């Protein structure tokens, strides 16, 4: 478990997904509540994409660069519907090394600096 904070205080307690299988699984089949999240850690900066297969609820997807600054946030990203024409892939605006998935309305904004350490 990792405690993630912004300049405004505690954002969430997050599980960590470092391996490729863990990042691919993401939050599939899980529900987030309150201050829970998932921090995906990539081995290098890049344009790492996220899609919402198997998700049970909308989430905020926070793309975070190697300096732990929020590049952009996809707010309340919806789970995939049965209509493939509505499927969407979420991308960062610039290369990122981390993706933080949170319940919607997380309050995280582009440009926020985040801090974390393992609990």
N, C-alpha and C positions, 0 to 999 in steps of 0.2 A: 504494500500500500504506500502511496506517495501523497504527501500533503502539498497541495498546490495553492500558492497565494499570489495575489496581485498587490499593487500598491494600496488597495482599499481593504486588504485583509484576506481571510481564508476564502478561497473559491470552491475547493472541493477536496475530497479524499478520492484518489484515483487508483485503479488497478493499472498495471503497466503491461503493455504488449510490445515485446522486443523482437521475438522470433517472427519469421514470415508467417507460419501457421497462425500464431496468435493475432497478428495484425490483420490477416485475411478474415479471421473469425470475427474480430472486432466485438461489437455488442449484439451480434446475431442471437435472437431468442432471449435476450435479457431486457429487463426494464430498469431504468435509472430512477432513483427518487432523491429528492432533497439535494444534498451536496455530494452526490456520487459522480464519478466520471471514469473515463478510460483514456490513458495517455499512450499513444502509439509513438514508439521511438524508432526512427529509421537509421540505417547505417551511414547515410550520407544525405546532404541536402539535395532536394530535387522537387519536381512538380508531382508530388505524391497525390493520387486521386482517391476519392472515397465515394462509394455508392451505398445505397441503403437496403440491400438485399437482406431479407430475414429480420428486419427491424420491427419492433413492436410499438414504437412511439417516435414522434418527431424528436430531433435533438439539435443542439447547436454544435457545429463543427468548427473548431478553432484551429487555424493553420498557423504554426509558430516556427519562426526561423531559428537558426543556430545560436543567435544571441538571446533567445527566449523572449522575443518580441512578437506580438500577434500581427501576422501579415494581413489576415482577413478572417471574417467569420461568416459562415453560411448559417443563417438563423432559422431555427425551427425546420430543418430539413426533414421532409416527409418520407416515411417508409415507401418502398416500391408498391405500386398498386398492381392490379391484374392487367392493366393496359400497358403494354410495352412502349407505346408511343409517349407515355408520360414519364418514363424512366429517365433519371438524370445522374450524371457523374459530377461530383463537386471537386473543384481544383483550386489550389492556391494562386494568388496573383503573382507571387515570386517564389523562388525556391525555399522550401521549408525542411526542417529536420524532425519536427514533431507535429502530431495532430492530437488535439484534446477534444474528446466527445463528451458533451455535458447535456443535462436536461435543458429544454428550451428556456429562453429568457434568462440566460446565465448572467447577463450583465457585462460579459467580457466584450471589449471593443478593440477595433483595429488600433495598433500602436501601443496597447497595454504591455507593460513588462511583467512577465510572470517569474516566479521563484518557486523552486521545489527541492525537496530532499526526501529520501526514503524514510518512512516512519519507523 
